Structures are given as structure tokens and as C-alpha cells.
């Protein structure tokens, strides 16, 4: 007879005589599911075929019993082997982690954007920003505008005159640090440099100040670079 596993649908060929009159508990060799199987109803008797009688001294059990024994042995081997399963988190947990990550990113971004206001209201927080690597850089909140450079001869000397504007684009008072002017050649090498101060040392929110500086005998070529320095 053919047994069908009600759990995984695997099929097994066994001898109905092994189930007995009242049936017996069987286990699927594929998935390990157990159930009670009853023997089938009486059917037409099989006719004896010549040459099928068991030889004296040989095992007289039907050949199908060997098949059932093999299935039981395979099941026992599977039970002894470790079963590796992959645990998948429910979609709700994955969505929760994604939302939490987005919240933390937004929180950190908000602390960075609102750094000026936070430090202005609580100056002691500046030390925490510094520990987190979020301390202010020199010239933060300041913008250089309308920068021009002109080469002129003054009293027989060649000079490079640089003018421009410093604007406070933040929402709090900002100190105006000194500026460093450099002339850089096409290869990135520095040909000359000098430092100077703007007209004002401090700017209110939205305030501006101008600067003008000059250097004598500048190199004939070079691109101008301006940066804030200590």
C-alpha cells in the first residue's frame, strides 16, 4: 500500500500487514511528522505465483518490510544530524529598525544644523560637540563675497591689491578671524602668502564687513586663494 504524509505529501510504499489489525503510529521519513495509520479494508486475495515462495532457512518477511526498515533508518539518521534553520524577522520588525535608523539620522542632523542655537543657549554644550567631532571650524558661519584682485604699479613698485566682503550668514554673533592670502601655481605649489585682518573683528547675524590687502612684488602668475586662519 502507499502511505501519504499529511504534512509534506511524501509517499512511501509499505506492506499493509505491518500495520496490524488496529493500525500503528508511523513517522514520515522526509519531514518527521507522525500520525496513526489504519490498515486498508479487505480486498481480493492475491494469487500465488510460482517461484515466489520463500526458500527454507531464508527470511520469510515480505520484501516491503525491508523498505520500511530502510525508511526508519533514514529517519533516525536525519534526527541525529543538526538541523540548520534561518530565522527571518517579521516585516514589522524590519520596518521598525528602518524607522529607528531614520529617526537617529534626523536627530543627529538636527543637532548639527542647530548647533549654533544650542551653543548660544547653553555654552557648555560646545565641549560635547567637540568630543563628537562636531566642533566649529574656523570661519564657520562666514562667507567671502565680491573678492577682486588687481595688479598695479605704485611708486614704481608692483603690487597685488585684493578686496572683498565678509558676511555673517549664521543666526548668531560671529568673530571674524584673520585671513590668509596665497598665490598658487598650476601644479598646486604655493608661490607666496601673507595674512591680514578684515575691517571688523566681529559681525552680528546678517552683518558684513570689508577688507583690503596688498602685497609687493607678487609672482607674475598664480591663482589667488583666501582662507580663514587662527
C-alpha positions as CSV (number, residue, x, y, z in Angstrom):
1,X,0.0,0.0,0.0
2,X,1.1,3.6,-0.4
3,X,1.3,6.0,2.6
4,X,0.8,9.7,2.0
5,X,2.3,12.0,4.6
6,X,-0.5,14.5,5.6
7,X,2.2,17.1,6.4
8,X,4.5,17.3,3.4
9,X,2.8,14.9,0.9
10,X,5.7,12.5,0.6
11,X,4.7,9.0,-0.5
12,X,6.0,5.7,0.9
13,X,5.4,2.1,-0.2
14,X,4.9,-0.2,2.8
15,X,3.4,-3.6,3.5
16,X,-0.1,-3.3,4.8
17,X,0.5,-6.3,7.1
18,X,3.0,-4.3,9.1
19,X,0.1,-2.0,10.3
20,X,-1.7,-4.9,12.1
21,X,-5.4,-5.1,12.5
22,X,-5.7,-1.9,14.6
23,X,-3.2,0.2,12.8
24,X,0.0,1.7,14.1
25,X,1.8,5.0,14.6
26,X,4.1,5.9,11.7
27,X,6.5,8.7,11.1
28,X,7.4,10.4,7.8
29,X,11.0,9.8,6.8
30,X,11.0,13.1,4.9
31,X,9.7,15.7,7.4
32,X,9.4,13.7,10.7
33,X,5.7,14.1,11.0
34,X,3.9,11.3,13.0
35,X,0.3,10.0,12.6
36,X,-1.8,6.9,13.1
37,X,-2.3,4.9,10.0
38,X,-5.0,2.2,9.8
39,X,-4.8,-0.8,7.5
40,X,-6.9,-0.8,4.3
41,X,-10.1,-2.8,4.1
42,X,-10.1,-6.4,2.8
43,X,-9.5,-6.7,-0.9
44,X,-9.3,-9.5,-3.4
45,X,-6.7,-12.1,-2.4
46,X,-3.6,-12.2,-4.4
47,X,-3.0,-15.4,-6.4
48,X,0.1,-17.2,-5.5
49,X,2.6,-17.1,-8.3
50,X,5.1,-19.9,-8.9
51,X,8.5,-19.3,-7.6
52,X,7.5,-16.7,-5.1
53,X,7.6,-19.0,-2.0
54,X,10.3,-18.2,0.5
55,X,13.2,-20.6,0.4
56,X,13.7,-22.7,3.6
57,X,16.0,-21.0,6.0
58,X,15.6,-17.6,4.4
59,X,13.8,-14.6,5.9
60,X,10.1,-15.1,5.2
61,X,9.2,-11.4,5.8
62,X,7.8,-9.6,2.7
63,X,10.3,-7.6,0.8
64,X,8.3,-4.5,1.6
65,X,9.2,-4.8,5.3
66,X,12.8,-4.2,4.3
67,X,11.7,-1.0,2.7
68,X,10.0,0.2,5.9
69,X,13.1,-0.7,7.9
70,X,15.3,1.4,5.5
71,X,12.9,4.4,5.8
72,X,13.1,4.1,9.6
73,X,16.9,4.1,9.5
74,X,16.9,7.2,7.2
75,X,14.6,8.9,9.7
76,X,16.9,8.1,12.6
77,X,19.9,9.4,10.7
78,X,18.1,12.7,10.0
79,X,17.2,13.1,13.6
80,X,20.9,12.7,14.6
81,X,22.0,15.4,12.2
82,X,21.8,19.1,13.3
83,X,19.1,21.0,11.6
84,X,20.0,24.5,10.4
85,X,17.2,26.9,10.1
86,X,17.2,30.5,9.1
87,X,15.2,32.9,11.3
88,X,13.7,35.7,9.4
89,X,12.5,38.8,11.2
90,X,8.9,39.7,10.6
91,X,8.4,42.6,8.2
92,X,7.1,44.7,11.2
93,X,10.4,44.4,13.0
94,X,12.4,45.3,9.9
95,X,10.2,48.3,9.3
96,X,10.7,49.3,13.0
97,X,14.5,49.2,12.7
98,X,14.4,51.2,9.5
99,X,12.2,53.9,11.1
100,X,14.5,54.0,14.2
101,X,17.6,54.4,12.0
102,X,15.9,57.3,10.1
103,X,14.9,58.9,13.4
104,X,18.5,58.8,14.7
105,X,19.9,60.2,11.4
106,X,17.4,63.0,11.6
107,X,18.2,63.7,15.2
108,X,21.9,63.9,14.6
109,X,21.3,66.1,11.6
110,X,19.1,68.4,13.6
111,X,21.8,68.7,16.3
112,X,24.4,69.6,13.7
113,X,22.2,72.2,11.9
114,X,21.0,73.7,15.2
115,X,24.5,73.7,16.7
116,X,24.8,77.5,16.8
117,X,21.5,78.0,18.6
118,X,22.2,75.2,21.1
119,X,25.7,76.5,21.9
120,X,24.3,80.1,22.2
121,X,21.6,78.9,24.7
122,X,23.9,76.5,26.5
123,X,27.6,77.4,26.0
124,X,28.6,74.3,28.0
125,X,27.4,72.0,25.1
126,X,30.3,73.2,23.0
127,X,32.6,70.7,24.8
128,X,30.2,67.8,23.9
129,X,30.2,68.9,20.2
130,X,34.0,68.9,20.3
131,X,34.1,65.4,21.7
132,X,31.7,64.2,19.0
133,X,33.9,65.7,16.3
134,X,31.3,68.3,15.6
135,X,33.2,71.4,16.8
136,X,33.1,74.5,14.7
137,X,35.7,75.1,12.1
138,X,37.5,78.4,11.7
139,X,35.2,80.8,9.8
140,X,32.1,78.7,10.2
141,X,29.0,80.9,9.5
142,X,31.1,83.4,7.5
143,X,31.0,83.8,3.7
144,X,33.5,85.6,1.4
145,X,31.9,87.7,-1.3
146,X,32.8,90.0,-4.1
147,X,36.5,89.2,-4.0
148,X,38.6,91.0,-6.6
149,X,42.4,91.2,-7.2
150,X,44.2,94.0,-9.2
151,X,47.8,94.3,-10.1
152,X,49.1,97.9,-10.1
153,X,52.3,99.8,-10.0
154,X,52.6,102.1,-7.0
155,X,55.6,104.4,-6.8
156,X,57.5,102.2,-9.1
157,X,56.6,99.0,-7.2
158,X,54.4,96.2,-8.5
159,X,51.6,95.4,-6.1
160,X,48.7,93.0,-6.0
161,X,45.7,94.5,-4.3
162,X,42.9,92.3,-3.0
163,X,39.5,93.5,-1.9
164,X,36.3,91.7,-0.7
165,X,33.5,91.4,1.7
166,X,33.0,89.0,4.7
167,X,29.3,88.3,5.5
168,X,27.8,86.6,8.6
169,X,25.3,84.1,7.2
170,X,24.5,82.5,10.6
171,X,21.9,83.5,13.2
172,X,24.3,84.5,16.0
173,X,27.2,86.9,16.5
174,X,30.4,85.6,14.9
175,X,34.0,86.6,15.4
176,X,35.9,87.5,12.2
177,X,39.3,85.7,12.2
178,X,42.3,86.8,10.2
179,X,42.5,85.8,6.5
180,X,45.4,84.2,4.7
181,X,46.0,85.0,1.0
182,X,48.0,82.7,-1.2
183,X,49.2,82.6,-4.8
184,X,49.1,79.0,-6.2
185,X,50.6,77.9,-9.5
186,X,49.0,75.4,-11.9
187,X,50.8,72.5,-10.2
188,X,49.4,73.4,-6.7
189,X,52.6,74.8,-5.4
190,X,52.4,77.9,-3.2
191,X,54.3,80.9,-4.7
192,X,53.6,83.5,-2.0
193,X,51.3,84.1,1.0
194,X,50.5,86.7,3.6
195,X,47.9,87.3,6.4
196,X,45.7,90.3,7.1
197,X,42.6,91.3,9.1
198,X,39.2,92.5,7.9
199,X,37.9,95.9,8.9
200,X,35.7,94.4,11.7
201,X,36.6,91.7,14.2
202,X,33.0,90.7,15.0
203,X,29.8,90.6,13.0
204,X,26.1,90.3,14.1
205,X,23.7,87.9,12.3
206,X,23.4,89.1,8.7
207,X,26.2,91.7,9.2
208,X,29.0,92.4,6.7
209,X,32.5,93.9,6.7
210,X,35.0,94.7,4.0
211,X,38.7,94.0,3.7
212,X,41.6,95.3,1.5
213,X,45.1,94.0,1.4
214,X,48.1,94.3,-0.9
215,X,51.5,92.5,-1.4
216,X,54.6,94.0,-3.0
217,X,56.4,92.3,-5.9
218,X,53.9,89.4,-6.3
219,X,54.8,86.5,-8.6
220,X,53.9,87.1,-12.2
221,X,51.5,84.1,-12.3
222,X,49.4,82.3,-9.7
223,X,45.8,81.9,-8.7
224,X,44.5,83.7,-5.6
225,X,43.3,81.7,-2.6
226,X,41.7,83.1,0.6
227,X,41.1,81.1,3.8
228,X,40.3,82.0,7.4
229,X,43.1,81.2,9.9
230,X,43.7,81.4,13.7
